[in-house]
Amino acid sequence: MSVQVTGSLGGLQLQPFNIPFLETPLENAVDVTTLGFDMSTDFVSQKRQWEIQWKMLTESQYDDLRAVYDSQWSTGIYPVFIVDYYGISSRVRMYLNAKDIRKDGCQLWNVAVRLVEREAIDSTIGDIS
């Protein structure tokens, strides 16, 4: 059985999205290898990245999602991404995939957004969002 999860993005209540709901850690770290092959790592910070996919959205649902995406450009403010089910509440940079239009322009297929956490998580002080 597929679990459906929902949340909000920039105040927009998202359509339920299916699991898998991908969360990827993004590292800000540099591995340093000496000539003697000793290695050390400069661990700076981590961010999270999420990918959400919908098999199909209506044109209206897509337009609402696109409005959140466009608002980043018009306001200069990152939208807030909230998924209570997973305890996520973070400002994110939103990316939107190519627009796959079908059925006389009324259905959009394989819609995906990538959300990159704006604030880094510093493991020494906890979540700074």
MOCOR-V781902 format. One record per backbone hydrogen bond with DSSP energy under -1.0 kcal/mol. CO is the residue of the C=O (numbers start at 1). NH is the residue of the N-H. E is the energy in kcal/mol with one decimal. If there is no record, write none. Layout:
BEGIN
{{CO,NH,E} {CO,NH,E}}
END
This chain:
BEGIN
{{3,19,-1.2} {5,17,-3.1} {7,14,-2.8} {8,82,-2.7} {9,12,-1.9} {12,9,-2.2} {17,5,-2.3} {22,51,-2.1} {24,49,-2.0} {26,47,-2.4} {28,44,-2.0} {28,45,-1.4} {30,42,-2.8} {32,40,-2.4} {34,37,-1.9} {38,34,-2.7} {40,32,-3.6} {41,43,-1.0} {42,30,-1.5} {45,28,-2.6} {46,121,-4.2} {47,26,-3.5} {48,117,-2.9} {49,24,-3.3} {50,115,-2.9} {51,22,-1.2} {52,113,-2.3} {54,111,-1.3} {55,110,-2.5} {57,108,-3.1} {58,62,-2.5} {59,63,-2.5} {60,64,-2.0} {61,65,-1.8} {62,66,-3.0} {63,67,-1.9} {64,68,-1.3} {65,69,-1.9} {66,70,-3.1} {67,71,-1.8} {70,74,-1.8} {71,75,-2.6} {72,76,-1.4} {79,92,-2.6} {80,10,-2.5} {81,90,-2.2} {82,8,-2.4} {83,86,-1.1} {83,88,-2.3} {84,87,-1.1} {88,83,-2.2} {90,81,-3.4} {91,118,-2.8} {93,116,-2.5} {95,114,-2.1} {100,109,-2.6} {102,107,-1.9} {103,106,-1.9} {106,59,-1.4} {107,102,-2.9} {108,57,-2.7} {111,54,-2.8} {112,97,-2.1} {113,52,-2.3} {114,95,-2.5} {115,50,-2.6} {116,93,-2.8} {121,46,-1.5} {122,125,-1.7} {122,126,-1.9}}
END
